[in-house]
């Protein structure tokens, strides 16, 4: 794993927040804090970057301090909760990491900064913060093995029980057998994430892992393996047959007869800003430009007609692959590896549909020349967007097959034990994307850079978004265990930052 998310400069219009909001999450509870039947004295969380407080394409101190587990632990102190220790980055560090003076390729945090290309419609764009300040991780943190937040950016389900994952060694990190974020605070080179969590003897826990079993595949434009035979690389989708026993083992290790916990399911990627910000029909044309572009595809469209006549492709695939531009907004031309290979130099391309998901980092190149100085090489028109730029409908189907299986496993584990509650993160992110969510004094949505709920990497929540998640967790816990954990006011928490 070279980087959690590809570092990018995204030039994208900042869309005003117009979505309506519903579902007031402030709740209506009693006035006196009450733990109910739960014991919050030792609160432990296990998972990936969404547990760690990752935001704006980096792990940095402010994000960690405003992780939803940290917010929950703060409120748990009102009902007997104890200290909650996190492996915080040093003050002022901006996200990049070094080990043995080697740059590990991790991103510096993004902020909204003046557009380097003057544009009145896009005055601010996400850029890496300046100046940057790298975190060296050559020595384990004091108190290693005693942290309550075992959120490890990039961790997949099977990594949590991997005895090599915390090795603080440059060779292991470069070989991607070890994770530098975990190695920085693991109790030893050979300890597992779950062992360090179990050693805390949690009285209450939250488990949210499995997101990156599909997200690494999806954020890279689906380059890896997502159907049998499944791979185990960072860009592959984890086989549900691997996920299920791995997840069941984590639950069995965390759960004791005396404690309680919350299991969190996996959101639909098509509700996440990283995949929803760039429209599939991002190319505006006047009538003359559309006519000229159509002329450029005459030979390609003719070859498709011949292939259909020869019964090499179906009439349905002919219609799917035929490229036509009109006056107004036009769908992007994209590569699609699932199309029939025709040979003879005929590319596997088509125009995108509303189901295809263009990834956020593709935004800057759309409408620009793929060959500098050649106006006949416009990305998304004359030059098809690459496979890495788009999660196609076919690839999304593969992702959904795996995600559905993961969530069935998570739900079954929660259903099997009355002391385990299921937090429906899938429903939460769907609501955030479709209607937005009210919290009493305001609201958030997933609208990129403007909705207040999602940070500038397009995947991880802002501090305010994490606060809303914490409040939703309190509602679930209050109902499930008969107590009252008071909510926080999300308006007290930050959204995106400007340079």
C-alpha positions in Angstrom: 0.0 0.0 0.0 1.9 3.0 -1.2 -0.7 5.6 -0.3 -4.1 5.6 1.2 -5.6 7.8 -1.5 -3.9 9.1 -4.6 -2.6 12.6 -4.0 -4.2 14.9 -6.5 -5.0 18.5 -7.4 -8.7 18.5 -8.1 -10.1 21.4 -10.1 -13.9 21.2 -9.7 -16.7 23.7 -9.5 -17.7 24.4 -5.9 -21.4 23.6 -6.1 -23.7 25.6 -3.8 -25.6 23.5 -1.2 -29.1 23.2 -2.6 -30.1 19.8 -1.3 -32.9 19.7 1.2 -32.2 18.2 4.6 -34.2 16.0 6.8 -33.9 13.7 9.9 -33.2 15.9 12.9 -30.5 13.9 14.7 -30.4 16.0 17.8 -32.9 13.6 19.2 -35.3 14.0 22.1 -34.0 12.4 25.2 -34.1 12.9 29.0 -32.0 15.5 30.7 -29.9 13.3 33.0 -27.0 11.3 31.5 -27.5 7.6 32.1 -25.3 4.6 30.9 -28.3 2.3 30.8 -27.2 -1.3 30.7 -23.8 -0.5 29.1 -20.4 0.0 30.7 -18.3 2.7 29.0 -15.4 2.6 31.4 -13.0 1.2 28.8 -14.0 2.2 25.3 -12.0 0.7 22.5 -12.5 1.1 18.7 -11.0 -1.0 15.9 -11.0 -0.2 12.2 -9.6 1.8 9.3 -9.2 5.5 8.5 -12.8 6.2 9.2 -12.2 5.2 12.8 -8.9 7.0 13.0 -10.3 10.5 12.1 -8.6 10.6 8.7 -9.7 13.7 6.7 -8.7 15.9 3.8 -6.5 13.1 2.3 -4.3 12.9 5.4 -4.0 11.7 9.0 -3.3 14.9 11.0 -3.9 15.9 14.6 -7.1 18.0 14.3 -8.8 15.2 12.4 -7.8 12.7 15.0 -8.9 14.9 17.9 -12.3 15.1 16.1 -12.7 11.5 15.1 -16.2 10.2 15.9 -14.7 7.8 18.6 -13.0 10.8 20.3 -16.3 12.7 20.3 -18.1 9.6 21.7 -15.5 9.1 24.4 -15.9 12.8 25.4 -19.6 12.3 26.0 -19.1 8.9 27.6 -17.4 10.7 30.5 -20.8 11.9 31.5 -21.8 8.3 32.2 -18.7 6.8 33.7 -16.5 6.6 30.7 -12.7 6.6 31.3 -9.7 8.0 29.5 -9.6 7.6 25.7 -6.0 7.6 24.3 -5.3 8.0 20.6 -2.0 7.8 18.7 -2.0 11.5 17.8 0.3 12.9 15.1 2.6 15.7 16.3 1.2 19.2 16.4 1.7 20.9 13.0 2.4 17.8 11.0 0.6 17.9 7.7 0.2 14.2 6.8 3.3 13.0 5.0 5.4 10.3 6.7 9.1 9.3 6.6 10.8 6.2 8.1 14.6 5.9 8.1 14.5 9.2 6.2 12.6 7.5 3.3 9.5 9.3 2.1 6.6 6.9 2.4 4.5 8.6 -0.2 1.6 9.6 2.2 -0.3 12.7 1.4 -0.2 16.1 2.9 -3.6 17.4 3.9 -5.8 19.3 1.4 -7.1 22.8 1.9 -9.1 25.1 -0.3 -6.6 27.5 -2.0 -6.8 30.1 -4.7 -7.1 28.4 -8.1 -3.7 28.6 -9.8 -5.6 28.9 -13.1 -7.6 32.1 -12.8 -11.3 31.3 -13.1 -14.1 33.4 -11.6 -16.4 30.3 -11.5 -13.8 28.3 -9.6 -11.9 30.7 -7.3 -10.8 28.0 -4.8 -9.7 24.4 -5.4 -8.3 21.7 -3.1 -4.5 21.9 -2.9 -1.9 20.5 -0.5 -1.4 22.8 2.4 1.7 25.1 2.3 4.1 24.8 4.0 4.2 21.0 4.6 5.7 19.4 7.7 6.6 15.7 7.6 6.1 13.3 10.5 9.0 10.9 11.1 7.9 7.5 12.6 11.3 6.0 13.4 10.5 5.4 17.0 7.3 3.8 18.4 5.0 6.2 20.4 5.3 6.1 24.2 2.5 3.9 25.5 2.5 1.7 22.4 -0.1 -1.0 22.8 -2.2 1.0 25.2 -4.2 3.1 22.8 -8.0 3.0 22.8 -8.3 4.1 19.1 -6.9 1.3 16.9 -8.0 3.0 13.7 -5.4 2.2 11.0 -5.7 4.0 7.6 -5.8 1.5 4.8 -6.5 -1.6 6.9 -8.6 -4.3 5.3 -10.6 -6.9 7.3 -7.9 -9.5 7.1 -5.1 -7.1 8.1 -6.4 -6.8 11.6 -5.2 -10.2 12.5 -1.9 -10.0 10.5 1.2 -10.5 12.7 3.4 -8.6 10.2 1.2 -5.5 9.9 2.9 -3.6 12.7 6.5 -4.2 11.9 8.5 -0.9 12.2 10.9 -1.6 9.5 11.5 0.3 6.3 11.8 -2.9 4.2 8.5 -4.3 5.5 6.7 -0.9 4.9 8.1 -0.5 1.4 7.2 -4.1 0.6 3.7 -3.3 1.9 3.6 -6.2 4.3 3.5 -3.6 7.2 1.4 -0.5 7.6 3.4 2.5 8.9 0.4 4.0 10.7 0.0 0.8 12.8 3.8 0.3 13.2 4.0 3.7 14.8 1.9 2.7 17.8 1.7 -1.2 17.8 3.0 -2.8 21.0 5.6 -4.9 19.1 6.7 -5.8 15.6 4.6 -9.0 15.7 1.5 -8.0 17.5 -1.8 -7.8 15.6 -4.4 -4.9 15.6 -6.9 -7.2 17.2 -4.5 -8.4 19.9 -3.7 -4.8 20.9 -7.5 -4.1 21.0 -8.2 -7.2 23.0 -5.4 -6.4 25.5 -7.3 -3.3 26.6 -10.2 -5.5 27.9 -12.9 -3.3 26.4 -16.1 -2.8 28.3 -17.6 -1.2 25.2 -16.3 -1.3 21.6 -17.0 -0.1 18.1 -15.9 -2.2 15.1 -15.9 -0.6 11.6 -13.7 -2.4 9.1 -14.2 -3.6 5.5 -14.5 -0.2 3.8 -11.1 -0.6 2.1 -11.8 -4.1 1.1 -13.6 -2.4 -1.7 -12.5 1.2 -1.6 -9.0 0.7 -2.8 -10.4 -1.0 -5.9 -13.0 1.6 -6.4 -10.9 4.8 -5.8 -8.3 3.6 -8.3 -10.9 3.2 -11.0 -11.3 -0.6 -10.4 -7.9 -1.8 -11.8 -7.6 -4.9 -9.6 -9.4 -8.2 -9.3 -13.1 -8.0 -8.2 -14.4 -11.4 -9.2 -13.3 -15.0 -8.8 -10.4 -15.8 -8.6 -10.1 -12.9 -6.1 -6.8 -11.3 -5.4 -5.3 -10.2 -2.1 -3.5 -7.1 -3.4 -4.2 -3.6 -2.2 -6.3 -2.8 -5.3 -8.2 -6.1 -5.3 -11.7 -6.6 -3.8 -11.5 -8.9 -0.9 -13.3 -12.2 -1.5 -16.4 -12.5 0.7 -15.1 -16.0 1.6 -12.1 -14.3 3.1 -14.0 -11.4 4.7 -16.5 -13.5 6.5 -14.2 -15.6 8.7 -11.9 -12.6 9.2 -14.7 -10.5 10.4 -16.3 -13.2 12.6 -12.9 -13.7 14.2 -12.6 -10.0 15.1 -16.0 -10.0 16.7 -15.3 -13.1 18.7 -12.1 -11.6 20.0 -13.7 -8.3 21.0 -16.9 -9.7 22.5 -17.0 -11.0 26.0 -20.1 -12.0 28.1 -19.7 -8.8 30.1 -19.3 -6.2 27.4 -21.3 -4.6 24.6 -20.6 -3.0 21.3 -21.6 -1.5 18.0 -20.9 -3.1 14.6 -20.9 -0.8 11.6 -21.7 -1.8 8.0 -20.2 -0.7 4.7 -21.6 2.3 2.7 -22.5 2.2 -1.0 -19.6 3.8 -2.9 -22.1 5.5 -5.2 -23.2 7.8 -2.3 -19.7 9.1 -1.7 -18.5 12.4 -3.0 -15.4 10.9 -4.5 -17.6 9.2 -7.0 -20.5 11.6 -7.3 -19.0 15.0 -7.8 -17.9 14.8 -11.5 -21.0 14.4 -13.7 -21.1 11.7 -16.4 -22.3 14.4 -18.9 -19.6 17.0 -18.2 -19.0 18.1 -21.8 -20.9 21.1 -23.1 -21.0 21.6 -26.9 -22.5 24.0 -29.4 -24.1 22.6 -32.6 -21.0 23.1 -34.7 -18.6 21.4 -32.2 -21.0 18.5 -31.8 -21.2 18.1 -35.6 -17.4 18.1 -35.9 -17.0 15.6 -33.1 -19.5 13.3 -34.7 -17.6 13.4 -37.9 -14.5 12.3 -36.1 -16.3 9.1 -34.9 -17.7 8.2 -38.4 -15.2 5.4 -39.0 -15.6 4.0 -35.4 -19.4 4.0 -35.6 -19.3 2.4 -39.0 -17.0 -0.4 -37.7 -19.5 -1.1 -35.0 -22.3 -1.4 -37.5 -20.2 -3.9 -39.5 -19.5 -5.9 -36.3 -23.2 -6.1 -35.5 -24.0 -7.2 -39.1 -21.4 -9.9 -38.7 -23.0 -10.9 -35.4 -19.8 -10.2 -33.5 -21.7 -7.8 -31.2 -25.4 -7.6 -30.4 -27.7 -4.8 -31.3 -27.7 -3.8 -27.7 -23.9 -3.5 -27.6 -24.0 -1.6 -30.9 -26.4 1.0 -29.3 -24.3 1.1 -26.1 -21.0 1.7 -28.0 -22.2 4.2 -30.7 -20.9 7.6 -30.0 -23.1 10.7 -30.7 -22.8 14.3 -29.6 -25.5 16.9 -29.5 -25.9 20.6 -28.8 -25.9 20.9 -25.0 -24.4 18.6 -22.4 -22.8 15.4 -23.6 -21.7 12.2 -21.9 -18.0 11.6 -21.5 -16.2 9.1 -23.8 -14.7 6.4 -21.6 -12.8 3.1 -21.8 -14.8 0.0 -20.8 -12.9 -3.3 -20.5 -16.1 -5.3 -20.3 -17.0 -4.6 -24.0 -16.4 -7.2 -26.7 -12.8 -7.0 -28.0 -13.2 -6.4 -31.8 -9.6 -6.2 -32.9 -8.5 -4.3 -36.0 -7.7 -1.2 -33.9 -11.3 -0.7 -32.8 -11.1 0.6 -29.2 -13.3 -0.6 -26.3 -14.9 2.8 -25.7 -18.4 4.2 -25.3 -20.1 7.2 -23.7 -20.8 7.2 -20.0 -24.2 6.7 -18.5 -25.6 8.0 -15.2 -24.6 4.7 -13.5 -20.9 5.1 -14.3 -18.9 6.8 -11.6 -16.2 9.3 -12.7 -13.6 9.5 -9.9 -12.8 12.9 -8.4 -9.1 13.1 -9.4 -10.2 12.8 -13.1 -11.8 16.2 -12.9 -8.8 18.4 -13.9 -8.1 16.7 -17.2 -11.7 16.6 -18.5 -11.9 18.9 -21.5 -8.2 19.5 -21.8 -5.8 18.2 -24.4 -4.2 14.8 -23.9 -1.5 15.8 -26.3 -0.5 19.4 -25.6 -1.1 21.7 -28.5 -3.4 19.2 -30.3 -7.0 20.3 -30.1 -8.2 17.0 -31.5 -7.1 15.1 -28.4 -9.6 16.5 -25.8 -10.0 14.2 -22.8 -13.6 12.8 -22.6 -14.3 13.6 -26.3 -11.5 12.7 -28.7 -9.5 10.8 -26.1 -11.4 8.4 -23.9 -11.1 8.7 -20.2 -8.9 5.8 -18.9 -10.1 2.7 -17.0 -8.6 4.3 -13.9 -10.7 7.4 -14.3 -14.1 5.6 -14.1 -15.9 2.9 -12.2 -18.1 1.5 -14.9 -21.5 0.0 -14.4 -20.0 -3.5 -14.7 -17.3 -2.8 -12.1 -19.8 -1.2 -9.8 -21.8 -4.4 -10.0 -18.8 -6.4 -8.9 -18.3 -4.0 -6.0 -21.9 -4.3 -4.9 -21.8 -8.0 -5.0 -19.0 -8.1 -2.5 -20.4 -5.2 -0.4 -23.7 -6.9 -0.1 -22.0 -10.1 1.1 -19.9 -8.1 3.7 -23.0 -6.4 5.1 -24.9 -9.6 5.4 -22.0 -11.0 7.5 -21.9 -7.8 9.7 -25.7 -7.9 10.1 -25.7 -11.6 11.0 -23.1 -11.0 13.7 -25.1 -8.2 15.2 -28.4 -10.2 15.0 -26.8 -13.1 16.8 -26.0 -11.2 20.0 -28.4 -8.8 21.8 -25.4 -7.0 23.2 -24.3 -6.0 19.7 -26.0 -3.2 17.9 -25.8 -2.5 14.1 -25.1 1.0 13.0 -26.3 1.4 9.4 -23.6 3.5 7.9 -25.0 2.6 4.5 -28.3 4.3 5.3 -26.4 7.3 6.9 -24.3 8.0 3.8 -27.3 7.5 1.5 -29.2 10.1 3.4 -26.2 12.5 3.5 -26.0 12.2 -0.3 -29.7 12.4 -1.2 -31.4 14.8 1.2 -28.8 15.9 3.7 -29.1 15.6 7.4 -30.3 18.2 9.9 -28.9 18.4 13.4 -31.1 21.1 15.0 -28.9 24.2 14.5 -28.0 23.4 11.0 -27.4 20.7 8.5 -24.8 18.9 6.4 -24.8 17.1 3.1 -22.1 15.3 1.0 -22.0 18.1 -1.6 -18.3 18.4 -2.3 -16.5 21.3 -0.5 -19.8 23.0 0.3 -22.0 20.5 2.1 -20.0 20.6 5.3 -20.2 16.8 5.8 -17.4 15.4 3.7 -13.7 16.5 3.7 -11.7 17.5 0.7 -10.6 14.0 -0.2 -14.3 13.2 -1.1 -14.4 10.1 1.2 -13.8 10.9 4.8 -16.1 13.1 6.9 -15.2 16.6 8.2 -15.0 17.1 12.0 -18.6 18.2 11.7 -19.5 15.1 9.8 -17.9 12.9 12.4 -19.9 14.8 15.1 -23.1 13.9 13.3 -22.0 10.3 13.1 -21.3 10.3 16.9 -24.8 11.7 17.5 -26.3 9.0 15.4 -24.4 6.4 17.4 -25.7 7.9 20.6 -29.3 7.6 19.4 -28.6 3.9 18.6 -26.9 3.2 21.9 -29.6 5.1 23.9 -32.4 3.1 22.3 -30.5 -0.2 22.3 -29.2 -0.1 25.9 -31.8 2.0 27.6 -29.7 5.0 28.7 -29.0 8.5 27.7 -25.7 9.7 26.2 -26.1 13.5 25.5 -25.5 14.6 21.9 -23.0 17.2 20.9 -23.8 20.3 18.8 -22.2 19.6 15.4 -22.0 23.4 14.7 -19.2 23.5 17.3 -17.1 21.4 14.9 -15.2 22.5 11.8 -15.9 21.7 8.1 -13.3 22.3 5.4 -10.3 24.6 5.7 -9.0 27.5 3.6 -5.3 28.2 3.0 
